[in-house]
Amino acid sequence: MDRPSGWKTPAQGAATSAWAAVAPELDGVGGRYLRACAVAALWTRDDGPPYVYYLPYALDAANADRLWRLFDQLIADPPARS
């Protein structure tokens, strides 16, 4: 089967997840964005980030707390379906 141009093989696609599962440098580390068998870097410039970076709001604790509270509200009182 031919892969579309730019697509990874299954092994390439699984490499970062497999690395994250066994990398000693990630012991006790959570909540990070990983890319190409490495921890992605924080993007602080004003223009849009390239694919290998993440924006500061992605790891903002206040955002995470707000989203968990919203999630709790939504599952406790789900909106009516039309």
C-alpha positions in Angstrom: 0.0 0.0 0.0 1.4 3.4 -0.9 1.5 6.1 1.7 0.5 9.6 0.8 3.5 12.0 0.5 4.6 13.2 3.9 2.8 10.5 5.9 4.7 8.4 8.4 5.0 4.6 8.4 3.2 2.9 11.3 6.7 2.4 13.0 7.5 6.1 12.6 4.1 7.1 13.9 4.5 4.9 17.0 8.1 5.9 17.8 7.4 8.9 20.0 4.8 7.0 22.0 7.1 4.0 22.5 10.0 6.4 23.4 7.8 8.2 26.0 6.9 4.9 27.6 10.5 3.9 28.3 12.6 7.1 28.3 14.3 7.5 31.7 14.4 11.3 31.3 10.6 11.3 31.4 10.3 9.4 34.7 7.9 11.4 36.9 7.3 13.9 34.1 3.8 14.4 32.8 1.7 16.9 30.9 4.2 17.6 28.1 3.9 17.8 24.4 6.2 15.3 22.6 7.4 15.4 19.0 9.9 13.3 17.2 11.1 11.5 20.3 11.7 14.7 22.2 9.9 17.1 24.5 8.5 19.9 22.3 9.7 23.4 22.9 7.7 26.4 24.1 6.9 29.0 21.4 6.9 32.5 22.7 7.1 34.6 19.5 4.1 36.5 18.2 3.6 34.6 14.9 2.1 31.1 14.7 4.3 28.2 16.0 5.8 25.6 13.8 4.5 22.1 14.3 7.3 21.1 16.7 6.4 23.7 19.3 3.5 24.4 21.7 1.9 27.6 22.9 2.1 28.7 26.5 -1.7 28.3 27.1 -1.4 24.6 26.4 0.2 23.9 29.8 -1.5 26.7 31.7 -2.8 25.4 35.1 -5.6 27.9 35.3 -6.9 26.9 31.8 -6.7 23.2 32.8 -8.7 23.8 36.0 -11.3 25.8 34.1 -11.7 23.1 31.5 -12.0 20.4 34.2 -14.7 22.4 36.0 -16.6 22.8 32.7 -16.3 19.1 31.9 -17.6 18.2 35.3 -20.6 20.5 34.8 -21.3 19.1 31.3 -21.3 15.5 32.5 -23.3 16.3 35.6 -26.0 18.2 33.6 -25.6 17.3 29.9 -27.4 19.6 27.5 -30.6 18.3 26.0 -30.4 16.8 22.6 -32.6 18.2 19.8 
